[in-house]
Each structure stands twice: as structure tokens, then as C-alpha cells.
Amino acid sequence: MQAAPPALGQPFSLYLDLTRFAAAVVVVLAHISYFGVIPEGAWGLLPHMGREAVMVFFVLSGYVIASSTAQRRPSARAYAAARLSRVYSVALPILLLALAAAAAVRSFTDVVPPNAYVLDKLYVYLPLHLLFLGGHWTLAETPPYMLPYWSLGYEAWYYLLFGLACYLRGRRRILMLALALSFMGYKLWLLLPVWLAGAWLCRSYRAPWLGVHAARIGWLASVLLFGAWVGLHLEEQLRALGNAIWPYAALPLGSADRYLGDWLLCLIVLANFACARDAGFTALLRVARPVRNLASHTFTLYLSHALVIGLWQLFYPGRSTAGGILVLLAAIAATAIVLGAVTEGRRPAWRACFERLLAPRGVAADRSAA
């Protein structure tokens, strides 16, 4: 077996946690602008960085999953239980809450919630969203009030691919990977390199690539490159080019229509992570507890904020004053904290549940009896 890469050092682990939380905040601010709560451009370039933040999530996810599997060497069942509990501990409660909110809005107001047709065929759309199929092939489906849910349709299936590649061998692995890729469709293929890049960065690391000073200079250079990327609107130009050269008119790109920009941005994020890993950011150790606490609510914040914004616009239309925005941000934060107690905060219980479900029948029966 190939030697495992070194475990995540605590400063770099904290850096990734801080990056994860910052990316979630950027997505929230981007959607406040996207949904028209504030006039477009009111916050400068910041609201236009939502896509960039999601690509950071993808690279970070690939890195962390590769690191955790290499260090802990979990069994296939343990890996599946960990990934399922990570996703469903947050996605399932917030999905049900969003559907209930959309049903209440439609029943008690004159407003038609976004994607309200989902409510009329829950027997179709609930399984579709629980299996994260909304972006497969030509589908482009998201639940009501859950616009960020689209990215789970990519990431959850990347977890599956990684698990198949790690735990199967020989022809069985080739067959199952081919079947999974065929089922996923072209949009997920286009962004798969971004996720795999994070896994590659982890697995290729055996010893520091750079000295501390060179790593810090490289880290700063990557930040400046990212600033140039946003400031020069390169993503818009590459998006137009990607659509122009896409040869299949009958296959809409949908949420993958920025694939060229995503690939290039991925290289910047890889450089940033590679340099941060060797830069020795030990100052983060002083704020370890608050960083960990913030990161522990990131997934809940990411999935729940669009619901809060949607309901805010319903009950408080036109509240785009500074005070109104502050109240909205406070409501988003409070919602993430409250929901976090029953989502990410209860992940061990979710994991234990999935471990029982995935255990061999005899073992599961013995545990139940015990």
C-alpha cells in the first residue's frame, strides 16, 4: 500500500477551517446581492465571488477527504457512514424545512415560492433531491428556497466516485466507476477535475515543497492572483468562451457553464493551499477555538441562508437599508446556530445510525438486541 501523506498540521487544518468559513460567508453575501436584497454592485466585487467560493469548497473537499481516508484508513462501511452522515445530517433537515416553508407560503399567502411545482410531485422530487440527482445530465433542479443545493449534486457523487476508487479493485472497480460516471453525466464530469485536484494535492505531498519564507511569498502571490482574477472579470470572458466552444447544443451546460474558469481558478486555489501548508501560520493557533466553532456551522450556514433570505423578502420586502441588512445577517447567523444544534452538532448520532444501517445483517441485529 502506498505510504500515507503526512497528517494535516494543526496550523494548516485551522487555515482550511478558516477558509471554509470565509467561503461560506462570501456565498451568503453573493446571494444577498443575487436575490436583489441590495442593488447590484452595491458591495463592489464581493457579491460576484460566490462561484469562486464554491470552487474553493470543491478543492478543499477533495483535499480533506483524501487526507482523512489516507490517515485513518477507514473500511468501506466506515467511509460510507462518515460521508452519509456528513451530508444527510445537514441536507435532510434543511431540505424538509425548506419544503415545509414553501408549502406554508403557498397555502397562506398569494406568493408562489420558487420551484413550487416540486410540492405537487413530492413523490418524484423528494427522492430526486435526497439522491442529489438535480444536476445529472440535462436536469437542472433545486429545491424551493435552496439554490446552493446544486453543488451537493456534484460533491455527493464525487464522494461516491472516490469511495469506489479506494475500496474496489480490478475489473469490479473499473466497471463500477464507469457505471457511476455514465449515470452522473457531462456536467459532473466537467467539474470533477476541480474536486480531484484537491485529492491530488493531498496524495502527492510527502515532505514540505517550500521553505517557510518562500511559501509565505507564494501564498501572498496566490492571493494577489485571485484578486486579479476577480478584478479583471476573467471568469466572464472564459464563461463566454466555454459556451462558444461547447459542441453539443442539445446538452445545456447549466451549472457547469463556467467550467473553463473553474479549471483556471482551481490552479490558483491549489497554489494557495500548497503554499499555506508549508507557510507555518502558527498565529492561527491563538484563535483555534473560535475558528473551529465557526467552521462547525459552515455547512448549515451554506445550505440554510437562501431560505432565510427568501422568507425575509416575503415578509420584509424592500428592506435594503443598512439596518435592515444587519438584521437579515443576524437572522441568517442565528438560523445557522440554531439549526446547527440539530444538524452538524448531532453528526455523531447520524453516523451511528448509518453505521447500524450499513452493518451486516447479523451484526446489526446483535447491536439492536444489545
Secondary structure in CASP SS format (residue, H / E / C, confidence):
PFRMAT SS
TARGET T0000
AUTHOR 0000-0000-0000
METHOD secondary structure of the structure
MODEL  1
M C 1.00
Q C 1.00
A C 1.00
A C 1.00
P C 1.00
P C 1.00
A C 1.00
L C 1.00
G C 1.00
Q H 1.00
P H 1.00
F H 1.00
S H 1.00
L H 1.00
Y H 1.00
L H 1.00
D H 1.00
L H 1.00
T H 1.00
R H 1.00
F H 1.00
A H 1.00
A H 1.00
A H 1.00
V H 1.00
V H 1.00
V H 1.00
V H 1.00
L H 1.00
A H 1.00
H H 1.00
I H 1.00
S H 1.00
Y H 1.00
F C 1.00
G C 1.00
V C 1.00
I C 1.00
P C 1.00
E C 1.00
G C 1.00
A C 1.00
W C 1.00
G C 1.00
L C 1.00
L H 1.00
P H 1.00
H H 1.00
M H 1.00
G H 1.00
R H 1.00
E H 1.00
A H 1.00
V H 1.00
M H 1.00
V H 1.00
F H 1.00
F H 1.00
V H 1.00
L H 1.00
S H 1.00
G H 1.00
Y H 1.00
V H 1.00
I H 1.00
A H 1.00
S H 1.00
S H 1.00
T H 1.00
A H 1.00
Q H 1.00
R H 1.00
R C 1.00
P C 1.00
S C 1.00
A H 1.00
R H 1.00
A H 1.00
Y H 1.00
A H 1.00
A H 1.00
A H 1.00
R H 1.00
L H 1.00
S H 1.00
R H 1.00
V H 1.00
Y H 1.00
S H 1.00
V H 1.00
A H 1.00
L H 1.00
P H 1.00
I H 1.00
L H 1.00
L H 1.00
L H 1.00
A H 1.00
L H 1.00
A H 1.00
A H 1.00
A H 1.00
A H 1.00
A H 1.00
V H 1.00
R H 1.00
S H 1.00
F H 1.00
T C 1.00
D C 1.00
V C 1.00
V C 1.00
P C 1.00
P C 1.00
N C 1.00
A C 1.00
Y H 1.00
V H 1.00
L H 1.00
D H 1.00
K C 1.00
L H 1.00
Y H 1.00
V H 1.00
Y H 1.00
L H 1.00
P H 1.00
L H 1.00
H H 1.00
L H 1.00
L C 1.00
F C 1.00
L C 1.00
G C 1.00
G C 1.00
H C 1.00
W C 1.00
T C 1.00
L C 1.00
A C 1.00
E C 1.00
T C 1.00
P C 1.00
P C 1.00
Y C 1.00
M C 1.00
L H 1.00
P H 1.00
Y H 1.00
W H 1.00
S H 1.00
L H 1.00
G H 1.00
Y H 1.00
E H 1.00
A H 1.00
W H 1.00
Y H 1.00
Y H 1.00
L H 1.00
L H 1.00
F H 1.00
G H 1.00
L H 1.00
A H 1.00
C H 1.00
Y H 1.00
L C 1.00
R C 1.00
G H 1.00
R H 1.00
R H 1.00
R H 1.00
I H 1.00
L H 1.00
M H 1.00
L H 1.00
A H 1.00
L H 1.00
A H 1.00
L H 1.00
S H 1.00
F H 1.00
M H 1.00
G C 1.00
Y H 1.00
K H 1.00
L H 1.00
W H 1.00
L H 1.00
L H 1.00
L H 1.00
P H 1.00
V H 1.00
W H 1.00
L H 1.00
A H 1.00
G H 1.00
A H 1.00
W H 1.00
L H 1.00
C H 1.00
R H 1.00
S C 1.00
Y C 1.00
R C 1.00
A C 1.00
P C 1.00
W C 1.00
L C 1.00
G C 1.00
V H 1.00
H H 1.00
A H 1.00
A H 1.00
R H 1.00
I H 1.00
G H 1.00
W H 1.00
L H 1.00
A H 1.00
S H 1.00
V H 1.00
L H 1.00
L H 1.00
F H 1.00
G H 1.00
A H 1.00
W H 1.00
V H 1.00
G H 1.00
L C 1.00
H C 1.00
L H 1.00
E H 1.00
E H 1.00
Q H 1.00
L H 1.00
R H 1.00
A H 1.00
L H 1.00
G H 1.00
N H 1.00
A H 1.00
I H 1.00
W C 1.00
P C 1.00
Y C 1.00
A C 1.00
A C 1.00
L C 1.00
P C 1.00
L C 1.00
G H 1.00
S H 1.00
A H 1.00
D C 1.00
R C 1.00
Y H 1.00
L H 1.00
G H 1.00
D H 1.00
W H 1.00
L H 1.00
L H 1.00
C H 1.00
L H 1.00
I H 1.00
V H 1.00
L H 1.00
A H 1.00
N H 1.00
F H 1.00
A H 1.00
C H 1.00
A H 1.00
R H 1.00
D H 1.00
A H 1.00
G C 1.00
F C 1.00
T H 1.00
A H 1.00
L H 1.00
L H 1.00
R H 1.00
V H 1.00
A H 1.00
R H 1.00
P H 1.00
V H 1.00
R H 1.00
N H 1.00
L H 1.00
A H 1.00
S C 1.00
H C 1.00
T H 1.00
F H 1.00
T H 1.00
L H 1.00
Y H 1.00
L H 1.00
S H 1.00
H H 1.00
A H 1.00
L H 1.00
V H 1.00
I H 1.00
G H 1.00
L H 1.00
W H 1.00
Q H 1.00
L H 1.00
F H 1.00
Y C 1.00
P C 1.00
G C 1.00
R C 1.00
S C 1.00
T C 1.00
A H 1.00
G H 1.00
G H 1.00
I H 1.00
L H 1.00
V H 1.00
L H 1.00
L H 1.00
A H 1.00
A H 1.00
I H 1.00
A H 1.00
A H 1.00
T H 1.00
A H 1.00
I H 1.00
V H 1.00
L H 1.00
G H 1.00
A C 1.00
V C 1.00
T C 1.00
E H 1.00
G H 1.00
R H 1.00
R H 1.00
P H 1.00
A H 1.00
W H 1.00
R H 1.00
A H 1.00
C H 1.00
F H 1.00
E H 1.00
R H 1.00
L H 1.00
L H 1.00
A C 1.00
P C 1.00
R H 1.00
G H 1.00
V H 1.00
A H 1.00
A H 1.00
D H 1.00
R H 1.00
S H 1.00
A H 1.00
A C 1.00
END
